[in-house]
Amino acid sequence: MCLSLGAEAFVDFKTCPDVAAEVKRITGGGAHGVVVTGGTASAYESAPQFLRKGGVQVCVGPPQVRRTFAASQGSPRLTFD
């Protein structure tokens, strides 16, 4: 559906063995931005691996439990209360 609406590519996380590697291949190094809308901790833990260096993660609907996540290796940690 997203391709018919103008997306240039689609990665199916159910069938792709390494989604992060595929995103980096398609984008030439990682996404400039990732919008995380899932309210689960795993969504926020996995999102930084899709970003290129200097990429931006937008958090919409953070998890309802106190969690701390690293935005990327060596970067400040993000805490949701």
BELKAZI-V212822 format. One line per field, one symbol per residue. psi: psi as a letter, one per 20 degrees, with the letter a starting at -180 (. if undefined). burial: b if it has 24 or more other C-alpha atoms within 12 Angstrom, else e. Layout:
BEGIN
psi: ???
burial: ???
END
This chain:
BEGIN
psi: ghhijiqhqpooihiphngghgghghikirqhqpooipkqhhghhhghiiqrpjrpppoolrqjqpqpqphrpjrqqppp.
burial: eeeeeeeeeebeeeeeeeebebbeeeeeebbeebebeeeebebbbbbbbbbbeeeebebeebeeeeeebebeeeeeeeeee
END
